[in-house]
Amino acid sequence: MGAFWGIARIPSAKYPSPSIFWPAEAAIWSVWIRGRETGLFNVEHVLAAFAIGAAIYSIGFFGHLSISIVAVVAGANLAPHFALSYLISGVMALVLRKIFGSEFWNKHRYIMAGGIVLGEGIAVTLGVSMALIINSIRIMPW
C-alpha cells in the first residue's frame, strides 16, 4: 500500500481528485453542519421545501412521469458528479426498458450492471498498474 502513497504528494498532478472534489464536499457538509446554527432549518424553510416537493410530485403524477421524490432529494444532497452519474444511469435504464421491454430488462439488468462494474474495475486496475510501472522505472543518478 505504501507504493501508492509514494508515487506523488496528495493533491498533485497525479492525484488531482482531492483538489477538485474535497472543497465541494466540504462546502456541502458545511451547509448541513452550520445549517442548524444559522437558522437554515426553521419552520418556514421546511414548509417551503414541502411545497416544492409537493409541486414536483404533482407535476410527475399529473404528467404521468416517473419522478421519484426520494431520488430528487438524494440527488440534491450529492456532489454534482455523483448526482449526474446516477441521473445518466437512470435515464439509460428507462431507455433500455423501453427498447427491449420490461421482461428482458428485469431478466438481464444484473448482468449488465455486473459487466459495467467489471469493465470499470479492469480499467482502474490497468491504469494504476501502468502508473506504478512508469513511476518505478527511474533513471539512477550513477
Backbone hydrogen bonds, N-H to C=O, Kabsch-Sander energy under -0.5 kcal/mol:
donor,donor_aa,acceptor,acceptor_aa,energy
4,F,1,M,-0.9
5,W,1,M,-1.1
6,G,2,G,-1.5
7,I,4,F,-0.9
8,A,4,F,-0.5
12,S,15,Y,-1.2
20,I,16,P,-1.1
20,I,17,S,-0.7
21,F,17,S,-3.2
22,W,17,S,-0.5
22,W,18,P,-1.5
24,A,20,I,-0.6
25,E,21,F,-2.7
26,A,22,W,-2.5
27,A,23,P,-2.1
28,I,24,A,-2.1
29,W,25,E,-2.5
30,S,26,A,-2.2
31,V,27,A,-1.5
32,W,28,I,-1.3
33,I,29,W,-2.4
34,R,30,S,-2.9
35,G,31,V,-1.1
38,T,34,R,-2.2
40,L,35,G,-2.3
41,F,35,G,-0.9
42,N,39,G,-0.5
42,N,40,L,-0.9
46,V,42,N,-2.0
47,L,43,V,-2.5
48,A,44,E,-2.3
49,A,45,H,-2.4
50,F,46,V,-2.1
51,A,47,L,-2.2
52,I,48,A,-2.4
53,G,49,A,-2.5
54,A,50,F,-2.5
55,A,51,A,-2.1
56,I,52,I,-2.4
57,Y,53,G,-2.4
58,S,54,A,-2.4
59,I,55,A,-2.5
60,G,56,I,-2.1
61,F,57,Y,-2.7
62,F,58,S,-2.9
63,G,59,I,-1.8
64,H,61,F,-0.8
65,L,60,G,-2.7
67,I,65,L,-1.2
68,S,66,S,-0.6
69,I,67,I,-0.6
72,V,68,S,-2.0
73,V,69,I,-2.6
74,A,70,V,-2.6
75,G,71,A,-2.5
76,A,72,V,-2.0
77,N,73,V,-1.2
78,L,74,A,-0.6
78,L,75,G,-0.6
82,F,79,A,-0.7
83,A,79,A,-2.3
84,L,80,P,-2.6
85,S,81,H,-1.5
86,Y,82,F,-2.2
87,L,83,A,-2.3
88,I,84,L,-2.6
89,S,85,S,-2.2
90,G,86,Y,-2.2
91,V,87,L,-2.4
92,M,88,I,-2.5
93,A,89,S,-2.1
94,L,90,G,-2.1
95,V,91,V,-2.5
96,L,92,M,-2.7
97,R,93,A,-2.2
98,K,94,L,-2.1
99,I,95,V,-2.6
100,F,96,L,-2.7
101,G,97,R,-1.6
105,W,101,G,-2.1
106,N,102,S,-2.8
107,K,103,E,-1.6
108,H,104,F,-2.2
109,R,105,W,-1.7
112,M,108,H,-2.1
113,A,109,R,-2.3
114,G,110,Y,-2.4
115,G,111,I,-2.1
116,I,112,M,-2.1
117,V,113,A,-2.4
118,L,114,G,-2.5
119,G,115,G,-2.4
120,E,116,I,-2.3
121,G,117,V,-2.4
122,I,118,L,-2.3
123,A,119,G,-2.3
124,V,120,E,-2.5
125,T,121,G,-2.5
126,L,122,I,-2.6
127,G,123,A,-2.3
128,V,124,V,-2.7
129,S,125,T,-2.4
130,M,126,L,-2.5
131,A,127,G,-2.1
132,L,128,V,-2.6
133,I,129,S,-2.4
134,I,130,M,-2.7
135,N,131,A,-2.3
136,S,132,L,-1.4
137,I,133,I,-1.2
138,R,136,S,-1.1
140,M,138,R,-0.5
